[in-house]
Amino acid sequence: MDIPEFGFLRLNDVLRIIPVSKTTWYNGVRSGRFPKGIRLSQNIVVWRIEDIKNLVKQLEEEAGVHVKEKIG
Protein backbone atom coordinates (compact mmCIF):
# COMPACT_ATOMS: atom_id res chain seq x y z
CA MET A 1 0.00 0.00 0.00
CA ASP A 2 1.45 3.36 -1.03
CA ILE A 3 0.91 5.96 1.68
CA PRO A 4 0.65 9.60 0.57
CA GLU A 5 2.90 12.19 2.23
CA PHE A 6 -0.01 13.93 3.97
CA GLY A 7 -3.73 13.59 4.42
CA PHE A 8 -5.96 11.21 6.31
CA LEU A 9 -6.65 7.48 6.53
CA ARG A 10 -9.84 5.67 7.47
CA LEU A 11 -9.65 2.88 10.04
CA ASN A 12 -9.57 0.03 7.50
CA ASP A 13 -6.55 1.65 5.84
CA VAL A 14 -4.83 2.17 9.20
CA LEU A 15 -5.36 -1.51 10.04
CA ARG A 16 -3.68 -2.55 6.78
CA ILE A 17 -0.58 -0.73 8.01
CA ILE A 18 -0.83 -1.64 11.72
CA PRO A 19 -2.16 -5.23 11.62
CA VAL A 20 -4.21 -5.39 14.82
CA SER A 21 -7.91 -5.94 15.45
CA LYS A 22 -10.34 -3.03 15.75
CA THR A 23 -10.73 -3.79 19.46
CA THR A 24 -6.96 -3.71 20.00
CA TRP A 25 -6.73 -0.47 18.01
CA TYR A 26 -9.44 1.30 20.00
CA ASN A 27 -8.01 0.02 23.30
CA GLY A 28 -4.64 1.44 22.21
CA VAL A 29 -6.26 4.77 21.37
CA ARG A 30 -7.93 4.88 24.80
CA SER A 31 -4.67 4.01 26.58
CA GLY A 32 -2.67 6.58 24.57
CA ARG A 33 -0.47 3.99 22.80
CA PHE A 34 -2.08 4.77 19.42
CA PRO A 35 -3.02 8.24 18.11
CA LYS A 36 -6.54 9.58 18.48
CA GLY A 37 -8.67 9.95 15.40
CA ILE A 38 -10.31 13.09 14.09
CA ARG A 39 -14.08 13.02 13.77
CA LEU A 40 -15.07 14.54 10.43
CA SER A 41 -18.77 13.77 10.83
CA GLN A 42 -21.03 11.65 12.99
CA ASN A 43 -19.99 8.47 11.15
CA ILE A 44 -16.51 9.29 9.85
CA VAL A 45 -13.31 9.17 11.89
CA VAL A 46 -9.90 9.54 10.24
CA TRP A 47 -6.27 9.47 11.34
CA ARG A 48 -3.55 11.83 10.18
CA ILE A 49 -1.03 10.06 7.94
CA GLU A 50 1.79 11.81 9.82
CA ASP A 51 0.58 10.29 13.11
CA ILE A 52 0.42 6.80 11.61
CA LYS A 53 3.89 7.10 10.07
CA ASN A 54 5.27 8.24 13.44
CA LEU A 55 3.59 5.27 15.12
CA VAL A 56 5.15 2.85 12.62
CA LYS A 57 8.58 4.39 13.27
CA GLN A 58 8.06 4.12 17.04
CA LEU A 59 6.96 0.47 16.80
CA GLU A 60 9.96 -0.36 14.61
CA GLU A 61 12.32 1.28 17.10
CA GLU A 62 10.73 -0.60 20.03
CA ALA A 63 11.02 -3.89 18.15
CA GLY A 64 14.66 -3.18 17.32
CA VAL A 65 15.48 -2.50 20.96
CA HIS A 66 13.91 -5.78 22.06
CA VAL A 67 15.77 -7.75 19.40
CA LYS A 68 19.10 -6.17 20.40
CA GLU A 69 18.45 -6.88 24.09
CA LYS A 70 17.83 -10.58 23.40
CA ILE A 71 20.84 -10.94 21.09
CA GLY A 72 23.30 -8.94 23.18
N, CA, C and O atoms as a GROMACS GRO file, in nm:
protein
  288
    1MET      N    1   0.085  -0.119   0.000
    1MET     CA    2   0.000   0.000   0.000
    1MET      C    3   0.089   0.124   0.000
    1MET      O    4   0.172   0.142   0.089
    2ASP      N    5   0.072   0.210  -0.098
    2ASP     CA    6   0.145   0.336  -0.103
    2ASP      C    7   0.073   0.437  -0.014
    2ASP      O    8  -0.048   0.458  -0.027
    3ILE      N    9   0.148   0.498   0.076
    3ILE     CA   10   0.091   0.596   0.168
    3ILE      C   11   0.131   0.734   0.119
    3ILE      O   12   0.250   0.761   0.102
    4PRO      N   13   0.033   0.822   0.098
    4PRO     CA   14   0.066   0.960   0.057
    4PRO      C   15   0.147   1.032   0.165
    4PRO      O   16   0.153   0.987   0.279
    5GLU      N   17   0.209   1.141   0.128
    5GLU     CA   18   0.290   1.219   0.223
    5GLU      C   19   0.206   1.283   0.333
    5GLU      O   20   0.249   1.293   0.447
    6PHE      N   21   0.085   1.327   0.298
    6PHE     CA   22  -0.001   1.393   0.397
    6PHE      C   23  -0.146   1.361   0.364
    6PHE      O   24  -0.178   1.314   0.255
    7GLY      N   25  -0.231   1.387   0.460
    7GLY     CA   26  -0.373   1.359   0.442
    7GLY      C   27  -0.426   1.275   0.557
    7GLY      O   28  -0.373   1.280   0.668
    8PHE      N   29  -0.529   1.199   0.529
    8PHE     CA   30  -0.596   1.121   0.631
    8PHE      C   31  -0.620   0.978   0.584
    8PHE      O   32  -0.628   0.951   0.464
    9LEU      N   33  -0.632   0.887   0.681
    9LEU     CA   34  -0.665   0.748   0.653
    9LEU      C   35  -0.787   0.707   0.734
    9LEU      O   36  -0.802   0.747   0.850
   10ARG      N   37  -0.873   0.628   0.673
   10ARG     CA   38  -0.984   0.568   0.747
   10ARG      C   39  -0.930   0.446   0.823
   10ARG      O   40  -0.819   0.400   0.797
   11LEU      N   41  -1.011   0.395   0.917
   11LEU     CA   42  -0.965   0.288   1.004
   11LEU      C   43  -0.920   0.164   0.926
   11LEU      O   44  -0.817   0.106   0.959
   12ASN      N   45  -0.996   0.122   0.825
   12ASN     CA   46  -0.957   0.003   0.750
   12ASN      C   47  -0.819   0.019   0.686
   12ASN      O   48  -0.742  -0.077   0.678
   13ASP      N   49  -0.787   0.140   0.641
   13ASP     CA   50  -0.655   0.166   0.584
   13ASP      C   51  -0.547   0.162   0.692
   13ASP      O   52  -0.437   0.110   0.670
   14VAL      N   53  -0.578   0.219   0.808
   14VAL     CA   54  -0.483   0.217   0.920
   14VAL      C   55  -0.452   0.072   0.957
   14VAL      O   56  -0.336   0.037   0.982
   15LEU      N   57  -0.555  -0.013   0.962
   15LEU     CA   58  -0.536  -0.151   1.004
   15LEU      C   59  -0.463  -0.236   0.900
   15LEU      O   60  -0.416  -0.345   0.932
   16ARG      N   61  -0.453  -0.188   0.778
   16ARG     CA   62  -0.368  -0.254   0.678
   16ARG      C   63  -0.221  -0.226   0.706
   16ARG      O   64  -0.134  -0.306   0.671
   17ILE      N   65  -0.195  -0.113   0.770
   17ILE     CA   66  -0.058  -0.073   0.801
   17ILE      C   67  -0.016  -0.127   0.939
   17ILE      O   68   0.094  -0.178   0.955
   18ILE      N   69  -0.105  -0.115   1.036
   18ILE     CA   70  -0.083  -0.164   1.172
   18ILE      C   71  -0.176  -0.285   1.188
   18ILE      O   72  -0.294  -0.266   1.219
   19PRO      N   73  -0.127  -0.406   1.168
   19PRO     CA   74  -0.216  -0.523   1.162
   19PRO      C   75  -0.263  -0.572   1.300
   19PRO      O   76  -0.214  -0.672   1.352
   20VAL      N   77  -0.358  -0.499   1.356
   20VAL     CA   78  -0.421  -0.539   1.482
   20VAL      C   79  -0.572  -0.537   1.461
   20VAL      O   80  -0.621  -0.484   1.361
   21SER      N   81  -0.645  -0.594   1.556
   21SER     CA   82  -0.791  -0.594   1.546
   21SER      C   83  -0.845  -0.455   1.578
   21SER      O   84  -0.775  -0.372   1.635
   22LYS      N   85  -0.970  -0.432   1.542
   22LYS     CA   86  -1.034  -0.303   1.575
   22LYS      C   87  -1.038  -0.282   1.725
   22LYS      O   88  -1.015  -0.172   1.773
   23THR      N   89  -1.067  -0.390   1.800
   23THR     CA   90  -1.073  -0.379   1.946
   23THR      C   91  -0.937  -0.340   2.002
   23THR      O   92  -0.928  -0.251   2.087
   24THR      N   93  -0.831  -0.405   1.955
   24THR     CA   94  -0.696  -0.371   2.000
   24THR      C   95  -0.662  -0.227   1.964
   24THR      O   96  -0.602  -0.155   2.044
   25TRP      N   97  -0.701  -0.184   1.843
   25TRP     CA   98  -0.673  -0.048   1.801
   25TRP      C   99  -0.741   0.052   1.895
   25TRP      O  100  -0.677   0.144   1.945
   26TYR      N  101  -0.871   0.034   1.917
   26TYR     CA  102  -0.944   0.130   2.000
   26TYR      C  103  -0.898   0.126   2.146
   26TYR      O  104  -0.897   0.229   2.213
   27ASN      N  105  -0.858   0.008   2.196
   27ASN     CA  106  -0.801   0.002   2.330
   27ASN      C  107  -0.670   0.079   2.336
   27ASN      O  108  -0.641   0.146   2.434
   28GLY      N  109  -0.590   0.069   2.229
   28GLY     CA  110  -0.464   0.144   2.221
   28GLY      C  111  -0.487   0.294   2.213
   28GLY      O  112  -0.410   0.371   2.270
   29VAL      N  113  -0.592   0.335   2.144
   29VAL     CA  114  -0.626   0.478   2.137
   29VAL      C  115  -0.665   0.527   2.277
   29VAL      O  116  -0.620   0.633   2.321
   30ARG      N  117  -0.749   0.449   2.345
   30ARG     CA  118  -0.793   0.488   2.480
   30ARG      C  119  -0.676   0.497   2.578
   30ARG      O  120  -0.671   0.585   2.664
   31SER      N  121  -0.580   0.404   2.565
   31SER     CA  122  -0.466   0.401   2.658
   31SER      C  123  -0.359   0.504   2.622
   31SER      O  124  -0.270   0.531   2.702
   32GLY      N  125  -0.367   0.561   2.500
   32GLY     CA  126  -0.267   0.658   2.457
   32GLY      C  127  -0.153   0.596   2.377
   32GLY      O  128  -0.064   0.668   2.331
   33ARG      N  129  -0.153   0.465   2.359
   33ARG     CA  130  -0.047   0.399   2.280
   33ARG      C  131  -0.060   0.433   2.133
   33ARG      O  132   0.042   0.448   2.065
   34PHE      N  133  -0.181   0.444   2.082
   34PHE     CA  134  -0.208   0.477   1.942
   34PHE      C  135  -0.269   0.616   1.934
   34PHE      O  136  -0.334   0.660   2.029
   35PRO      N  137  -0.250   0.687   1.823
   35PRO     CA  138  -0.302   0.824   1.811
   35PRO      C  139  -0.455   0.828   1.805
   35PRO      O  140  -0.520   0.735   1.756
   36LYS      N  141  -0.509   0.937   1.855
   36LYS     CA  142  -0.654   0.958   1.848
   36LYS      C  143  -0.694   0.998   1.707
   36LYS      O  144  -0.618   1.063   1.635
   37GLY      N  145  -0.814   0.958   1.670
   37GLY     CA  146  -0.867   0.995   1.540
   37GLY      C  147  -0.930   1.133   1.542
   37GLY      O  148  -0.947   1.193   1.648
   38ILE      N  149  -0.964   1.180   1.426
   38ILE     CA  150  -1.031   1.309   1.410
   38ILE      C  151  -1.169   1.280   1.353
   38ILE      O  152  -1.181   1.219   1.247
   39ARG      N  153  -1.271   1.325   1.422
   39ARG     CA  154  -1.408   1.302   1.377
   39ARG      C  155  -1.445   1.407   1.273
   39ARG      O  156  -1.453   1.526   1.304
   40LEU      N  157  -1.467   1.362   1.149
   40LEU     CA  158  -1.507   1.454   1.042
   40LEU      C  159  -1.658   1.473   1.038
   40LEU      O  160  -1.706   1.580   1.000
   41SER      N  161  -1.731   1.370   1.076
   41SER     CA  162  -1.877   1.377   1.083
   41SER      C  163  -1.922   1.274   1.185
   41SER      O  164  -1.839   1.209   1.248
   42GLN      N  165  -2.050   1.259   1.201
   42GLN     CA  166  -2.103   1.165   1.299
   42GLN      C  167  -2.052   1.022   1.274
   42GLN      O  168  -2.028   0.948   1.369
   43ASN      N  169  -2.036   0.985   1.149
   43ASN     CA  170  -1.999   0.847   1.115
   43ASN      C  171  -1.860   0.831   1.057
   43ASN      O  172  -1.822   0.720   1.019
   44ILE      N  173  -1.783   0.938   1.048
   44ILE     CA  174  -1.651   0.929   0.985
   44ILE      C  175  -1.542   0.977   1.080
   44ILE      O  176  -1.542   1.091   1.126
   45VAL      N  177  -1.449   0.885   1.108
   45VAL     CA  178  -1.331   0.917   1.189
   45VAL      C  179  -1.210   0.885   1.102
   45VAL      O  180  -1.206   0.782   1.036
   46VAL      N  181  -1.112   0.973   1.103
   46VAL     CA  182  -0.990   0.954   1.024
   46VAL      C  183  -0.868   0.976   1.114
   46VAL      O  184  -0.877   1.034   1.222
   47TRP      N  185  -0.753   0.927   1.065
   47TRP     CA  186  -0.627   0.947   1.134
   47TRP      C  187  -0.531   1.018   1.042
   47TRP      O  188  -0.526   0.989   0.922
   48ARG      N  189  -0.454   1.111   1.097
   48ARG     CA  190  -0.355   1.184   1.018
   48ARG      C  191  -0.245   1.087   0.974
   48ARG      O  192  -0.195   1.009   1.055
   49ILE      N  193  -0.208   1.092   0.847
   49ILE     CA  194  -0.102   1.006   0.794
   49ILE      C  195   0.027   1.027   0.871
   49ILE      O  196   0.098   0.931   0.900
   50GLU      N  197   0.057   1.150   0.906
   50GLU     CA  198   0.179   1.181   0.982
   50GLU      C  199   0.181   1.105   1.115
   50GLU      O  200   0.285   1.052   1.155
   51ASP      N  201   0.066   1.100   1.183
   51ASP     CA  202   0.058   1.029   1.311
   51ASP      C  203   0.081   0.879   1.293
   51ASP      O  204   0.147   0.815   1.375
   52ILE      N  205   0.026   0.823   1.187
   52ILE     CA  206   0.042   0.680   1.161
   52ILE      C  207   0.186   0.648   1.124
   52ILE      O  208   0.241   0.548   1.170
   53LYS      N  209   0.249   0.732   1.042
   53LYS     CA  210   0.390   0.710   1.007
   53LYS      C  211   0.478   0.718   1.132
   53LYS      O  212   0.571   0.639   1.147
   54ASN      N  213   0.450   0.813   1.220
   54ASN     CA  214   0.527   0.824   1.344
   54ASN      C  215   0.507   0.701   1.431
   54ASN      O  216   0.602   0.654   1.495
   55LEU      N  217   0.386   0.648   1.434
   55LEU     CA  218   0.359   0.527   1.512
   55LEU      C  219   0.437   0.408   1.456
   55LEU      O  220   0.495   0.331   1.532
   56VAL      N  221   0.440   0.394   1.324
   56VAL     CA  222   0.515   0.285   1.262
   56VAL      C  223   0.664   0.297   1.299
   56VAL      O  224   0.727   0.197   1.335
   57LYS      N  225   0.718   0.417   1.292
   57LYS     CA  226   0.858   0.439   1.327
   57LYS      C  227   0.883   0.401   1.474
   57LYS      O  228   0.983   0.336   1.505
   58GLN      N  229   0.793   0.442   1.561
   58GLN     CA  230   0.806   0.412   1.704
   58GLN      C  231   0.801   0.261   1.728
   58GLN      O  232   0.882   0.208   1.804
   59LEU      N  233   0.708   0.192   1.663
   59LEU     CA  234   0.696   0.047   1.680
   59LEU      C  235   0.820  -0.025   1.627
   59LEU      O  236   0.865  -0.123   1.686
   60GLU      N  237   0.874   0.023   1.515
   60GLU     CA  238   0.996  -0.036   1.461
   60GLU      C  239   1.113  -0.018   1.557
   60GLU      O  240   1.192  -0.110   1.577
   61GLU      N  241   1.124   0.101   1.615
   61GLU     CA  242   1.232   0.128   1.710
   61GLU      C  243   1.219   0.040   1.834
   61GLU      O  244   1.318  -0.014   1.882
   62GLU      N  245   1.096   0.024   1.886
   62GLU     CA  246   1.074  -0.060   2.003
   62GLU      C  247   1.109  -0.205   1.971
   62GLU      O  248   1.170  -0.274   2.053
   63ALA      N  249   1.072  -0.252   1.854
   63ALA     CA  250   1.102  -0.389   1.815
   63ALA      C  251   1.253  -0.408   1.802
   63ALA      O  252   1.307  -0.511   1.843
   64GLY      N  253   1.321  -0.309   1.746
   64GLY     CA  254   1.466  -0.318   1.732
   64GLY      C  255   1.537  -0.324   1.865
   64GLY      O  256   1.635  -0.397   1.880
   65VAL      N  257   1.489  -0.249   1.963
   65VAL     CA  258   1.548  -0.250   2.096
   65VAL      C  259   1.532  -0.388   2.158
   65VAL      O  260   1.627  -0.440   2.217
   66HIS      N  261   1.414  -0.447   2.146
   66HIS     CA  262   1.391  -0.578   2.206
   66HIS      C  263   1.477  -0.686   2.141
   66HIS      O  264   1.526  -0.775   2.209
   67VAL      N  265   1.494  -0.678   2.011
   67VAL     CA  266   1.577  -0.775   1.940
   67VAL      C  267   1.722  -0.761   1.986
   67VAL      O  268   1.789  -0.861   2.012
   68LYS      N  269   1.771  -0.639   1.996
   68LYS     CA  270   1.910  -0.616   2.040
   68LYS      C  271   1.931  -0.665   2.182
   68LYS      O  272   2.036  -0.721   2.213
   69GLU      N  273   1.832  -0.645   2.270
   69GLU     CA  274   1.845  -0.688   2.409
   69GLU      C  275   1.858  -0.840   2.418
   69GLU      O  276   1.936  -0.891   2.498
   70LYS      N  277   1.780  -0.911   2.336
   70LYS     CA  278   1.783  -1.058   2.340
   70LYS      C  279   1.911  -1.113   2.279
   70LYS      O  280   1.963  -1.214   2.325
   71ILE      N  281   1.962  -1.046   2.176
   71ILE     CA  282   2.084  -1.094   2.109
   71ILE      C  283   2.205  -1.062   2.194
   71ILE      O  284   2.292  -1.148   2.214
   72GLY      N  285   2.212  -0.940   2.245
   72GLY     CA  286   2.330  -0.894   2.318
   72GLY      C  287   2.325  -0.937   2.457
   72GLY      O  288   2.416  -0.907   2.534
   0.00000   0.00000   0.00000
